[in-house]
């Protein structure tokens, strides 16, 4: 975290504020292309590693034009939803951290496409699905108790949707790599649910794609998330709560006579602690003028006089008005 803070102090001025405005604008451009000329994206803009290696370098940037939906109705709600997610994350993290999170996801997306090409020999046209999923999961972590309307009807907290996406993500990765040893019935069930591909080769590719792409979410949160530390007051409160709980458990196992005896003992101890101290052998302080002691009045305060010979004490009424005694003789103030 300290390393990231140093990087932010040095390069924070280069962050793009309100990044989601530009991302939504890019998706709108891609949606227009998808509506009127869908083959343009496939032939000229998608992340095709083989064509990138043959000189079409612009594809490593233009692939993010792919919109998250091809339906006009769902496109409006999806873009609005992602705008809210990005805006909230930027307000919580700041512009620099949000920029780093989004663009590191894009970079890992490109790395995943190249790894798939060099390992499996497949120029896999990756979509922006995992980039958007990383944004959604980050929002689910930061705003876990925020409620949204599932299917515009059912209220559900973001943390449960985040857990659901996490489970799907884990099945895609773990199940993708374990397809050779997975029972056919389970594989068929995941395939029918749309979580795994129909052949092991495609499962390997999808698992690699998901793992590398979502490393953004995993690494970023482990590297930059500050640990939640309890204050001393919170620790003392927790300790007091635990002690009270243990005391209740002990009392529940005692008989009525034991609880009655303990209650009387505690009351007598409290009364004794708040009773003023009285010397059992008699008065401890006595005023040399009026002769009053603490037995006469609990509110009296006694002090020694440094100008008087001997250890003479006076109450607060005569401390400054008495006649000083020097060598057995009185002396005026």
Secondary structure as GFF3:
##gff-version 3
##sequence-region A 1 333
A	DSSP	alpha_helix	2	11	.	.	.	ID=ss1
A	DSSP	three_ten_helix	12	14	.	.	.	ID=ss2
A	DSSP	alpha_helix	19	36	.	.	.	ID=ss3
A	DSSP	alpha_helix	38	40	.	.	.	ID=ss4
A	DSSP	pi_helix	41	45	.	.	.	ID=ss5
A	DSSP	alpha_helix	49	53	.	.	.	ID=ss6
A	DSSP	alpha_helix	59	62	.	.	.	ID=ss7
A	DSSP	three_ten_helix	63	65	.	.	.	ID=ss8
A	DSSP	alpha_helix	72	93	.	.	.	ID=ss9
A	DSSP	alpha_helix	95	120	.	.	.	ID=ss10
A	DSSP	alpha_helix	129	142	.	.	.	ID=ss11
A	DSSP	beta_strand	147	150	.	.	.	ID=ss12
A	DSSP	beta_strand	154	157	.	.	.	ID=ss13
A	DSSP	alpha_helix	158	170	.	.	.	ID=ss14
A	DSSP	pi_helix	171	175	.	.	.	ID=ss15
A	DSSP	alpha_helix	176	177	.	.	.	ID=ss16
A	DSSP	alpha_helix	184	192	.	.	.	ID=ss17
A	DSSP	alpha_helix	200	224	.	.	.	ID=ss18
A	DSSP	alpha_helix	232	252	.	.	.	ID=ss19
A	DSSP	alpha_helix	256	274	.	.	.	ID=ss20
A	DSSP	beta_strand	302	304	.	.	.	ID=ss21
A	DSSP	beta_strand	313	315	.	.	.	ID=ss22
A	DSSP	beta_strand	324	326	.	.	.	ID=ss23
A	DSSP	beta_strand	329	331	.	.	.	ID=ss24
###
